[in-house]
Each structure stands twice: as structure tokens, then as C-alpha cells.
Amino acid sequence: MHYACMTTVVVRDLPDDIHHRLQERARDAGQSLQQYLTIQLTRLATIPSLDEVINRITTRAGGRVGFQQAVADLDAERH
């Protein structure tokens, strides 16, 4: 990853147990805490939120089925 400008983030009041758990995960991944958190925060920022996914779905053009039909189709698939 290459960024033109790198920003520093400070997290205040992080509980000790959470900090310890993050350090363990970084160690288990063979990374420093900074590397681990950079990767995790990047992943968090690049995965669309539920609201973003729903918004994308509602703006797409194409075939449409009603809610009741979608439920019936899913129910039929499950059986």
C-alpha cells in the first residue's frame, strides 16, 4: 500500500484488556501492533457498510420482485 500522505490516529481510553488482545493478535500474525492495526483499519474502511450495500441495491436497475415473492422463493429454496 502506498499513500501520498500518512495520518496518525490516537486512540484514547482504550481498555487495557482490549489493548492486550490486539497486541496478541498482532504477535500471532507476525506483525507489529501498528502494522496490524493499519491492516485492520484499512480493511474496515474498504468493506462497505450495511447502509452502503443497501443503498447500492436500491439504486440498481433491473428486474424487481416484491418482498413477498422474494420470501416465498427463499422459503422454496430452503425446502
N, CA, C and O atoms as a GROMACS GRO file, in nm:
protein
  316
    1MET      N    1   0.083  -0.117   0.000
    1MET     CA    2   0.000   0.000   0.000
    1MET      C    3   0.089   0.124   0.000
    1MET      O    4   0.187   0.132   0.074
    2HIS      N    5   0.054   0.218  -0.082
    2HIS     CA    6   0.130   0.342  -0.085
    2HIS      C    7   0.033   0.459  -0.078
    2HIS      O    8  -0.060   0.470  -0.158
    3TYR      N    9   0.056   0.544   0.018
    3TYR     CA   10  -0.029   0.662   0.036
    3TYR      C   11   0.059   0.785   0.022
    3TYR      O   12   0.173   0.787   0.068
    4ALA      N   13   0.007   0.888  -0.042
    4ALA     CA   14   0.081   1.012  -0.059
    4ALA      C   15   0.102   1.080   0.076
    4ALA      O   16   0.207   1.139   0.100
    5CYS      N   17   0.004   1.071   0.162
    5CYS     CA   18   0.013   1.136   0.293
    5CYS      C   19  -0.033   1.036   0.398
    5CYS      O   20  -0.140   0.976   0.385
    6MET      N   21   0.047   1.018   0.500
    6MET     CA   22   0.010   0.925   0.606
    6MET      C   23  -0.039   1.006   0.726
    6MET      O   24   0.017   1.111   0.759
    7THR      N   25  -0.142   0.959   0.788
    7THR     CA   26  -0.202   1.027   0.901
    7THR      C   27  -0.181   0.945   1.028
    7THR      O   28  -0.176   0.822   1.023
    8THR      N   29  -0.169   1.012   1.137
    8THR     CA   30  -0.156   0.946   1.266
    8THR      C   31  -0.291   0.949   1.337
    8THR      O   32  -0.360   1.050   1.337
    9VAL      N   33  -0.326   0.835   1.397
    9VAL     CA   34  -0.451   0.825   1.472
    9VAL      C   35  -0.414   0.792   1.616
    9VAL      O   36  -0.333   0.703   1.642
   10VAL      N   37  -0.474   0.863   1.709
   10VAL     CA   38  -0.454   0.837   1.851
   10VAL      C   39  -0.585   0.785   1.908
   10VAL      O   40  -0.690   0.845   1.889
   11VAL      N   41  -0.577   0.673   1.977
   11VAL     CA   42  -0.696   0.617   2.041
   11VAL      C   43  -0.681   0.636   2.191
   11VAL      O   44  -0.590   0.580   2.253
   12ARG      N   45  -0.768   0.712   2.248
   12ARG     CA   46  -0.762   0.739   2.392
   12ARG      C   47  -0.860   0.647   2.466
   12ARG      O   48  -0.961   0.603   2.411
   13ASP      N   49  -0.828   0.621   2.589
   13ASP     CA   50  -0.915   0.546   2.680
   13ASP      C   51  -0.946   0.405   2.630
   13ASP      O   52  -1.056   0.353   2.652
   14LEU      N   53  -0.850   0.342   2.563
   14LEU     CA   54  -0.866   0.204   2.519
   14LEU      C   55  -0.846   0.114   2.641
   14LEU      O   56  -0.742   0.121   2.705
   15PRO      N   57  -0.943   0.032   2.673
   15PRO     CA   58  -0.927  -0.056   2.789
   15PRO      C   59  -0.803  -0.145   2.776
   15PRO      O   60  -0.769  -0.189   2.666
   16ASP      N   61  -0.737  -0.169   2.887
   16ASP     CA   62  -0.615  -0.249   2.887
   16ASP      C   63  -0.635  -0.387   2.828
   16ASP      O   64  -0.549  -0.436   2.755
   17ASP      N   65  -0.748  -0.451   2.858
   17ASP     CA   66  -0.770  -0.586   2.806
   17ASP      C   67  -0.783  -0.586   2.653
   17ASP      O   68  -0.740  -0.680   2.587
   18ILE      N   69  -0.842  -0.481   2.598
   18ILE     CA   70  -0.854  -0.470   2.452
   18ILE      C   71  -0.716  -0.447   2.391
   18ILE      O   72  -0.682  -0.508   2.289
   19HIS      N   73  -0.638  -0.361   2.452
   19HIS     CA   74  -0.502  -0.335   2.403
   19HIS      C   75  -0.420  -0.464   2.405
   19HIS      O   76  -0.349  -0.494   2.309
   20HIS      N   77  -0.431  -0.538   2.512
   20HIS     CA   78  -0.358  -0.664   2.524
   20HIS      C   79  -0.402  -0.764   2.416
   20HIS      O   80  -0.320  -0.830   2.355
   21ARG      N   81  -0.532  -0.773   2.395
   21ARG     CA   82  -0.585  -0.865   2.294
   21ARG      C   83  -0.536  -0.827   2.155
   21ARG      O   84  -0.501  -0.914   2.075
   22LEU      N   85  -0.534  -0.698   2.126
   22LEU     CA   86  -0.483  -0.652   1.995
   22LEU      C   87  -0.334  -0.681   1.981
   22LEU      O   88  -0.290  -0.719   1.873
   23GLN      N   89  -0.258  -0.664   2.087
   23GLN     CA   90  -0.116  -0.698   2.083
   23GLN      C   91  -0.096  -0.846   2.056
   23GLN      O   92  -0.008  -0.884   1.978
   24GLU      N   93  -0.176  -0.930   2.119
   24GLU     CA   94  -0.168  -1.075   2.096
   24GLU      C   95  -0.200  -1.110   1.951
   24GLU      O   96  -0.130  -1.191   1.890
   25ARG      N   97  -0.303  -1.049   1.898
   25ARG     CA   98  -0.340  -1.077   1.759
   25ARG      C   99  -0.231  -1.033   1.663
   25ARG      O  100  -0.201  -1.102   1.565
   26ALA      N  101  -0.171  -0.917   1.690
   26ALA     CA  102  -0.061  -0.869   1.607
   26ALA      C  103   0.056  -0.966   1.614
   26ALA      O  104   0.114  -1.002   1.512
   27ARG      N  105   0.090  -1.008   1.735
   27ARG     CA  106   0.200  -1.103   1.752
   27ARG      C  107   0.171  -1.234   1.678
   27ARG      O  108   0.258  -1.287   1.610
   28ASP      N  109   0.048  -1.285   1.693
   28ASP     CA  110   0.010  -1.410   1.626
   28ASP      C  111   0.017  -1.397   1.474
   28ASP      O  112   0.042  -1.496   1.404
   29ALA      N  113  -0.006  -1.276   1.423
   29ALA     CA  114   0.001  -1.251   1.279
   29ALA      C  115   0.143  -1.219   1.233
   29ALA      O  116   0.168  -1.199   1.114
   30GLY      N  117   0.238  -1.213   1.329
   30GLY     CA  118   0.376  -1.181   1.295
   30GLY      C  119   0.394  -1.035   1.256
   30GLY      O  120   0.479  -1.002   1.173
   31GLN      N  121   0.314  -0.950   1.316
   31GLN     CA  122   0.316  -0.807   1.282
   31GLN      C  123   0.334  -0.724   1.408
   31GLN      O  124   0.307  -0.769   1.520
   32SER      N  125   0.380  -0.601   1.388
   32SER     CA  126   0.379  -0.506   1.499
   32SER      C  127   0.235  -0.463   1.521
   32SER      O  128   0.150  -0.483   1.434
   33LEU      N  129   0.209  -0.405   1.635
   33LEU     CA  130   0.073  -0.357   1.662
   33LEU      C  131   0.034  -0.252   1.558
   33LEU      O  132  -0.081  -0.250   1.513
   34GLN      N  133   0.127  -0.165   1.522
   34GLN     CA  134   0.098  -0.062   1.422
   34GLN      C  135   0.063  -0.126   1.287
   34GLN      O  136  -0.033  -0.084   1.222
   35GLN      N  137   0.139  -0.225   1.244
   35GLN     CA  138   0.110  -0.291   1.116
   35GLN      C  139  -0.027  -0.358   1.121
   35GLN      O  140  -0.107  -0.346   1.029
   36TYR      N  141  -0.052  -0.429   1.230
   36TYR     CA  142  -0.178  -0.500   1.245
   36TYR      C  143  -0.297  -0.404   1.241
   36TYR      O  144  -0.395  -0.429   1.170
   37LEU      N  145  -0.287  -0.296   1.317
   37LEU     CA  146  -0.398  -0.200   1.320
   37LEU      C  147  -0.415  -0.129   1.187
   37LEU      O  148  -0.528  -0.101   1.147
   38THR      N  149  -0.306  -0.100   1.118
   38THR     CA  150  -0.317  -0.037   0.986
   38THR      C  151  -0.392  -0.128   0.890
   38THR      O  152  -0.479  -0.082   0.817
   39ILE      N  153  -0.359  -0.256   0.891
   39ILE     CA  154  -0.428  -0.351   0.803
   39ILE      C  155  -0.574  -0.364   0.841
   39ILE      O  156  -0.661  -0.362   0.754
   40GLN      N  157  -0.603  -0.376   0.971
   40GLN     CA  158  -0.741  -0.392   1.016
   40GLN      C  159  -0.825  -0.267   0.989
   40GLN      O  160  -0.941  -0.278   0.947
   41LEU      N  161  -0.769  -0.150   1.011
   41LEU     CA  162  -0.844  -0.027   0.985
   41LEU      C  163  -0.866  -0.007   0.836
   41LEU      O  164  -0.971   0.042   0.794
   42THR      N  165  -0.768  -0.044   0.755
   42THR     CA  166  -0.784  -0.035   0.609
   42THR      C  167  -0.895  -0.128   0.563
   42THR      O  168  -0.979  -0.091   0.482
   43ARG      N  169  -0.895  -0.251   0.616
   43ARG     CA  170  -0.999  -0.348   0.583
   43ARG      C  171  -1.136  -0.295   0.624
   43ARG      O  172  -1.233  -0.304   0.548
   44LEU      N  173  -1.144  -0.241   0.745
   44LEU     CA  174  -1.270  -0.186   0.795
   44LEU      C  175  -1.321  -0.073   0.706
   44LEU      O  176  -1.441  -0.063   0.680
   45ALA      N  177  -1.230   0.012   0.661
   45ALA     CA  178  -1.270   0.127   0.580
   45ALA      C  179  -1.306   0.089   0.437
   45ALA      O  180  -1.382   0.161   0.372
   46THR      N  181  -1.255  -0.023   0.387
   46THR     CA  182  -1.280  -0.059   0.248
   46THR      C  183  -1.397  -0.155   0.229
   46THR      O  184  -1.449  -0.170   0.118
   47ILE      N  185  -1.439  -0.220   0.336
   47ILE     CA  186  -1.556  -0.307   0.328
   47ILE      C  187  -1.680  -0.219   0.339
   47ILE      O  188  -1.691  -0.142   0.435
   48PRO      N  189  -1.771  -0.229   0.244
   48PRO     CA  190  -1.889  -0.141   0.252
   48PRO      C  191  -1.974  -0.172   0.375
   48PRO      O  192  -1.988  -0.287   0.416
   49SER      N  193  -2.029  -0.067   0.432
   49SER     CA  194  -2.118  -0.083   0.546
   49SER      C  195  -2.251  -0.140   0.498
   49SER      O  196  -2.280  -0.141   0.378
   50LEU      N  197  -2.331  -0.188   0.590
   50LEU     CA  198  -2.463  -0.240   0.555
   50LEU      C  199  -2.546  -0.133   0.485
   50LEU      O  200  -2.615  -0.162   0.387
   51ASP      N  201  -2.542  -0.009   0.535
   51ASP     CA  202  -2.616   0.100   0.471
   51ASP      C  203  -2.569   0.122   0.328
   51ASP      O  204  -2.651   0.146   0.239
   52GLU      N  205  -2.437   0.114   0.304
   52GLU     CA  206  -2.385   0.132   0.168
   52GLU      C  207  -2.432   0.020   0.075
   52GLU      O  208  -2.468   0.045  -0.040
   53VAL      N  209  -2.432  -0.102   0.126
   53VAL     CA  210  -2.478  -0.216   0.045
   53VAL      C  211  -2.626  -0.200   0.010
   53VAL      O  212  -2.665  -0.219  -0.104
   54ILE      N  213  -2.706  -0.166   0.109
   54ILE     CA  214  -2.850  -0.147   0.085
   54ILE      C  215  -2.873  -0.034  -0.014
   54ILE      O  216  -2.958  -0.044  -0.102
   55ASN      N  217  -2.798   0.074   0.001
   55ASN     CA  218  -2.811   0.186  -0.091
   55ASN      C  219  -2.776   0.145  -0.234
   55ASN      O  220  -2.845   0.184  -0.329
   56ARG      N  221  -2.671   0.068  -0.250
   56ARG     CA  222  -2.634   0.019  -0.384
   56ARG      C  223  -2.745  -0.066  -0.444
   56ARG      O  224  -2.778  -0.054  -0.561
   57ILE      N  225  -2.800  -0.153  -0.360
   57ILE     CA  226  -2.906  -0.242  -0.409
   57ILE      C  227  -3.028  -0.164  -0.454
   57ILE      O  228  -3.086  -0.193  -0.558
   58THR      N  229  -3.066  -0.064  -0.376
   58THR     CA  230  -3.186   0.011  -0.410
   58THR      C  231  -3.169   0.100  -0.532
   58THR      O  232  -3.267   0.140  -0.593
   59THR      N  233  -3.044   0.133  -0.568
   59THR     CA  234  -3.023   0.219  -0.684
   59THR      C  235  -2.997   0.142  -0.813
   59THR      O  236  -2.986   0.201  -0.920
   60ARG      N  237  -2.988   0.011  -0.803
   60ARG     CA  238  -2.964  -0.069  -0.924
   60ARG      C  239  -3.091  -0.083  -1.006
   60ARG      O  240  -3.201  -0.098  -0.952
   61ALA      N  241  -3.072  -0.079  -1.136
   61ALA     CA  242  -3.184  -0.101  -1.227
   61ALA      C  243  -3.190  -0.249  -1.261
   61ALA      O  244  -3.090  -0.320  -1.248
   62GLY      N  245  -3.303  -0.294  -1.304
   62GLY     CA  246  -3.314  -0.434  -1.344
   62GLY      C  247  -3.443  -0.493  -1.293
   62GLY      O  248  -3.536  -0.422  -1.254
   63GLY      N  249  -3.446  -0.624  -1.295
   63GLY     CA  250  -3.565  -0.695  -1.253
   63GLY      C  251  -3.598  -0.670  -1.107
   63GLY      O  252  -3.508  -0.651  -1.025
   64ARG      N  253  -3.722  -0.671  -1.077
   64ARG     CA  254  -3.766  -0.649  -0.940
   64ARG      C  255  -3.869  -0.756  -0.903
   64ARG      O  256  -3.956  -0.791  -0.983
   65VAL      N  257  -3.857  -0.804  -0.784
   65VAL     CA  258  -3.961  -0.892  -0.730
   65VAL      C  259  -4.008  -0.830  -0.600
   65VAL      O  260  -3.931  -0.764  -0.530
   66GLY      N  261  -4.130  -0.852  -0.570
   66GLY     CA  262  -4.183  -0.798  -0.446
   66GLY      C  263  -4.127  -0.874  -0.326
   66GLY      O  264  -4.072  -0.983  -0.340
   67PHE      N  265  -4.141  -0.814  -0.211
   67PHE     CA  266  -4.090  -0.873  -0.088
   67PHE      C  267  -4.151  -1.011  -0.064
   67PHE      O  268  -4.079  -1.106  -0.033
   68GLN      N  269  -4.282  -1.022  -0.078
   68GLN     CA  270  -4.350  -1.149  -0.053
   68GLN      C  271  -4.300  -1.257  -0.149
   68GLN      O  272  -4.283  -1.373  -0.108
   69GLN      N  273  -4.276  -1.222  -0.274
   69GLN     CA  274  -4.225  -1.319  -0.370
   69GLN      C  275  -4.083  -1.362  -0.334
   69GLN      O  276  -4.048  -1.480  -0.346
   70ALA      N  277  -4.003  -1.268  -0.291
   70ALA     CA  278  -3.865  -1.300  -0.250
   70ALA      C  279  -3.866  -1.395  -0.131
   70ALA      O  280  -3.788  -1.490  -0.127
   71VAL      N  281  -3.952  -1.371  -0.034
   71VAL     CA  282  -3.962  -1.459   0.082
   71VAL      C  283  -4.008  -1.597   0.040
   71VAL      O  284  -3.955  -1.698   0.086
   72ALA      N  285  -4.107  -1.603  -0.049
   72ALA     CA  286  -4.157  -1.732  -0.097
   72ALA      C  287  -4.049  -1.808  -0.172
   72ALA      O  288  -4.034  -1.929  -0.155
   73ASP      N  289  -3.973  -1.738  -0.255
   73ASP     CA  290  -3.865  -1.803  -0.331
   73ASP      C  291  -3.757  -1.858  -0.237
   73ASP      O  292  -3.708  -1.969  -0.256
   74LEU      N  293  -3.721  -1.779  -0.137
   74LEU     CA  294  -3.620  -1.826  -0.041
   74LEU      C  295  -3.670  -1.946   0.038
   74LEU      O  296  -3.597  -2.041   0.062
   75ASP      N  297  -3.797  -1.940   0.076
   75ASP     CA  298  -3.856  -2.050   0.150
   75ASP      C  299  -3.856  -2.178   0.065
   75ASP      O  300  -3.828  -2.287   0.115
   76ALA      N  301  -3.889  -2.164  -0.061
   76ALA     CA  302  -3.890  -2.278  -0.151
   76ALA      C  303  -3.749  -2.336  -0.168
   76ALA      O  304  -3.733  -2.458  -0.174
   77GLU      N  305  -3.649  -2.252  -0.176
   77GLU     CA  306  -3.510  -2.296  -0.188
   77GLU      C  307  -3.466  -2.374  -0.065
   77GLU      O  308  -3.393  -2.473  -0.076
   78ARG      N  309  -3.510  -2.330   0.050
   78ARG     CA  310  -3.469  -2.396   0.175
   78ARG      C  311  -3.529  -2.535   0.188
   78ARG      O  312  -3.471  -2.621   0.255
   79HIS      N  313  -3.644  -2.558   0.126
   79HIS     CA  314  -3.709  -2.689   0.135
   79HIS      C  315  -3.672  -2.767   0.015
   79HIS      O  316  -3.715  -2.881   0.000
   0.00000   0.00000   0.00000
